[in-house]
Structures are given as structure tokens and as C-alpha cells.
Amino acid sequence: MDNESFIIEQNFDTWNEFVASQSINKHCLLTLHVNIRSMLKNFDHLEYTILNCKKTVHLIVITEANINDNCKQLYQLENYNMYTELRNHRKGGGIILYIHNSLEFNRSNSCTYNFECITGEIKTLYNYKLGICAVYRPPEKSIPRFIDELTVLNRKYAHNNNLMIIGDMNIDLKKINMQRNQYLNKLSELGDIITKSCIDHIFMRSVGNCDVHTAVINIAPADHCITGCLIKDNTLFTPSPTANKTVTKLNHQKLKLELKNIDWSSTLEMKNPNDILNFIIDKFTLAYEKCKYSVKLNYDSKRKKCMWIDKKLIYMFGMQSRYNPALQVNRFKYI
């Protein structure tokens, strides 16, 4: 496979320019990554970028945070949950993951030796799931060992799952060499490389009907460009495969009449139990076939994704003001 065939990137001067170029709605997932070099020096720039973004940034990945656990509370972002993998005994490195509080995030334990990482799974309000692997590889760490360890780590995500590997890998994709090719070939086994900023990469494996848009942002808090990714799950917009589904229903009243009109007296003359059983099955099957009918489901209503909500249930909710006082007086009457 030609490595260059699966490297795609778009360049913008500012983060808001990238956001404005996309059609973003509540079904999208917007991600930002930046190697910030030092949270102490550049946190204000990051906070300004997030607060002035016209759309919600759901996932923020920070590499080379260069802080420790003792002071991480100073760098909280409003409406975000903070997850960290920091160095407490030496300077440099460190990863921070900000997850918007509208999302669920289940962090998984990951023990690595050649890079720092935070892994887990994000789940949106609309049940879109995305495996996350935020990475920082220190320049002095072995690249071949990093590649092998990263590949093994992410094999736990099945090929039918969405996966994003994002961060500072310290592998320059603009330099054509054996290690660079090995890195791309290994990741191609998991999916596709989407975008790059020399040494800061976003790898995205998207399954199903999803659009993925990525970008490199030139103006950034430090000397690394910002990388961004927008995921849009189109399954939330396209008609459901069952939109025109036809279901079979049964006319119970008609079935009762059919069964009532059957002459069952002939079973009294049957001596073999199997003959009696087959007779009953045949009569029931014939009656059922006469009484069933087909109905095409209408998904055009406002409750198209909640077919269990019917008129009876809506009526009961409307009557709750009557039920509640009576229930408070004698709750055992209604149990």
C-alpha cells in the first residue's frame, strides 16, 4: 500500500476558521489536540481558544503539559471533566484529557513503557461510541518499541469499533525513512491515518456511516500546530432501514370466533394422541392464517424512535395528577 494514499490534511490559520468551515450540529463530535509545551505558560491561550469557539469542543487532548498532580486543579476548564497522566518526579511530558460533561467516558488501565497515554471509550448522548488513545512519546524513547507497544495496546479495540489515536508521536512523517514507513504500515493494519502535523498525528478508524473531517491549525499556543478532528455520525440523519417496515398483527376477536366455530368433537373418536395434537395444530394454524393482517409502520410521527409511546400511555401521563393523590392516600391499592 502506498503510505501517502491514506494521509489527508486540511490547513487553516485559526481554530475558528476550521470550525466555521464545517456544518456542525448536536450529532457531531469535535476534538482538539495541541502540544502545549507548558500549561503554566500557555494555559491562558488554550482557555481563550475554547471559550471563544462558537461550537462545543467535546474532547481536548493536551500533550507535554509539564505539570504534576499537586497543581493540576489550577487548570480545570468549566463544563469539562479532567483526566491526567502526569510526571510527579521529573519535568516535562504529561497528558491531560478534557472531556465535555455531556459525554460519558470510561477510562481503561494502560501500562506502557515507551510512551505516556490515556485510553478509554467515549459515549455520546446519541450512543455513538469512540475508543480514545491519547499519546505522547518522548523523543528519547525507542521508535520501534513504541510502534510495537502502540499496536498491541490498540488491538483490544475490535475492528468493528470506532477508534482515535491522537497526540504527539515525535515521528516526522515528512522524512521518508524505514521507521516512518514501519509506523504507517503498522497503523494501516488498524485503519487509516487521517491527518498530520509533522510529529503530531490523528489516526481515525471510522466504521459505519460516519464523515470525518480533520485539520491542522497554524496559530497555536506553542511551537506545535493544533490538530483538529470533526466526526459526524450520518446514521442519525439517514432513514432507518426499518422506516418502511411491515409488521404482522392479529385480529384477536376474529380468532376467538374462528376457534369457537370449529367442530372439535372429532377428537373424541381419535385414539392416537399424536393425531389429536396434529388436528389441534392444523386448526389453530388455519385460524391464525385467516385472522392475521399486515400493517406498514409509519415513522413520520414525532415519536418515530419511541414506537412504544402510544395513545394509552400518553393518556395515563395526562391523568397522573389524578393518580398521584390517590396513590399517596392508599398506595397498596394500586400495587
Steps between C-alpha positions, in 0.01 A plus 500: 500500500626847417526677836423841353164379371344503844644829634249782467526846653343845482677813621342802671648805668273497806284250689182701437576501127495119503180489708327752270588291195303201634129431537493423873191398692409313818582163342865588438808431711769770487855426617804724551860400572797721575849446636491792742861470622401643839156551656648770723610709201225428248181402685350849451531465121334158512216624720444798270479268196240278668288781646490688169414197291147534362441126531557260787838327494416160644849354540821694574833316502803674650850355470818621674292658775814526715315513834448252782203374698553757775399793280271345238186642668618847393435404138139388510272606213136581568255232375782248452615195693876476529706180466877503536814292457772725646859475615542563872875441537645672195420785267349489154254270330158425638155469340172670592165393358203735532165330432189716469249418772234413240696182423561178688862388529616165631875507555691175461825404668801517268854421611757609240880539511588685180234771504245670724132450426140526613257246357128442532166519321276799440125467467281787381137573582411339166687176579794567269801320649863586438814336637761760599876461529676829583875465455826679577826330402813665646763551226757287681278190506555225242280542193482126408402409857247784503344374177473143627356606837249740343380230258454242776322752723242589236428146388261479795265715294324271255507588129127574510553778760573867439851593614702821526873510576602859553804682635869576459679192371830682424522319167547742211285375213666743259826312529494187287682228689458141620358588843246739352385234252484235773285731711254567215482135399423387856224757542357415159425155643261672743345744253599829337725795579285810463714806568844602615700798611852365456526323836143553636261249347134405501419143407130427454324174427138574423253217453144540381356805332724775639669805347839597642652844438844590633725804494833651598474844662803722450445747787550313829601566862850353454734402216281200404198544274153414629343192342122465487247233411125516439292180495144501370289188543275493193296207630318756713382683188433226247171311510501185704506173302170420673340831400261319265482179696182293478395311812245223546217549748218275617127566521433337837121532485485332162734226626267426793205464262694274264605271785145496639356390167735205458347156555727348765281192559696291249790488749284285728518217249878522463698243696852610408623807699716608207193514274324720755802729527536532122129572463519783758814646342345495152181671617689766697733566206211534258315736736814707554560538126143624454529758781841656441549821304793724404559859608766736364666694782489876464824660618398851400362587841694700757535183707666302220778368727262422790241271347405370846344840580135460398178688569428294811835588657460868416152492657643345818760773527225757456306340785794486741366801691202280595700188574764655723274632782313169511829311508625710790185420704504124441799387299437128564173520306690551174776244550 
